[in-house]
Amino acid sequence: MRLLKQLFDSNRAWAAEILGRDPEFFSKLTRQQSPQYLWIGCADSRVPANEIVNLLPGELFVHRNVANVVVHSDLNCLSVLQYAVDVLKVRHVIVCGHYGCGGVQAAMRDSRYGLIDNWLRHVQDVMQEHQKQIASLDGETKRFDRLCELNVIEQVLNVCRTTIVQDAWARGAPLAVHGWIYAISDGLLRDLSVCVTGPGEIAAAYERAVKG
Ligand code: CO
């Protein structure tokens, strides 16, 4: 109960397997990290960032929260973004949502779970923003899927509007912001075609992606 032996056992097996492939792997990692990508994803246990894109420790900087929301006053997310962009100098920020997101579903159904309802209010704002489009879709599954997608698109917009990304672009840093969605049902990622590489692209990319 106190020791979670199983997890320590599997950790040792995992580390041994990595060392079997590359005896220097961990010693190289202690010297530095130089990831090219920042992943902003959902905390859902079925959407493990590194595994989905088959990247090793050191290759992906990660921030996860319920429903992959980027809020302009969230010091946690903003700190991750700022460190990734300014210090690690990542080239890509990926906002990755997923179909079947419990957070998005709770927002859509206006379910009550407690404190988290306040966090999911941000997803309800997304729903309100695109109420007409969502209501025009046939059936709850389609509406739910679309809200999962629209939530990603809105969060891409939020990332692009931060002072961090705006300043990076202003100084000419090569930085692309992407919106992806993952399907738990087949393990595959889909690009929502909302890639933004500069402030002049935001409006058109957003409009295009929202139209779908
Ligand atoms: Co989720």
Residues whose N, C-alpha, C, O or C-beta is under 5 A from the ligand:
A	BS01	CO	C42 D44 A67 C101 G102 G103
